[in-house]
Amino acid sequence: MKQVLLVFLLAMATCSVAMAQSKADRRVAYTLRNMHLNKQTEAQLEPLLRQYLKEKKTATKAYDDLKDKHKAAIKAGTLTDSQASQLLAAKFVADSAEVVVKRKYVPVFSRLLKPKQVYYVFDYIGDKMSKIDGKSKDED
């Protein structure tokens, strides 16, 4: 009985720690965990991943803000043609800016990793939060 209680308390503590972390923290931890790197490489890569995420967020901020502004209309299906045009234009700009950031970080990550590993860094760091948090689609 004590073992079951101990396992339950440990699981609750782990869950609350994961909830307290920011999305960026969880995304970085998930990427590093799945890369299976040695401690030294991991320590060098972590700040680079954080900087990458920060720059990527900056690159897509204008689109994200506009999307948040029109969130109710998007959800209700009442988006006007003008709003849709604005969103499309902002999305194309954000997508282009995101590609620029990714291209910038390929040589940065390549100083530490092999090309195959760089590919997987971008793959893991881009996973959906539901996958990162270990939730199924039904739980979202």
C-alpha angles and dihedrals in degrees: 000000000000090000092053091049091048092051090048093050091047091050091050092049092050091049094050092048090052091050092050093055120089120247089253091052091050092045092051093045091049092050094048092046092052095045093063094212128166116263095256095052091043091053091051094045098048098073090044091054091050091050091047092053091047092052092044090052091050090050093054099035097101092053093044091051092049091047090051090050091055096036095115093049092047092050094045092046092238098119112145123227089249093052091047091051091050091049093048093049092047091047092053091049091047092048091051092047091049091054089051090054092048092050089049091055098046092081091039092055090040090066087069105023142047117250092257090053091049088054091052092047090059090043095052097040089052096053118121116266090241089062092043091051091045095242125143120232090257091061096055 
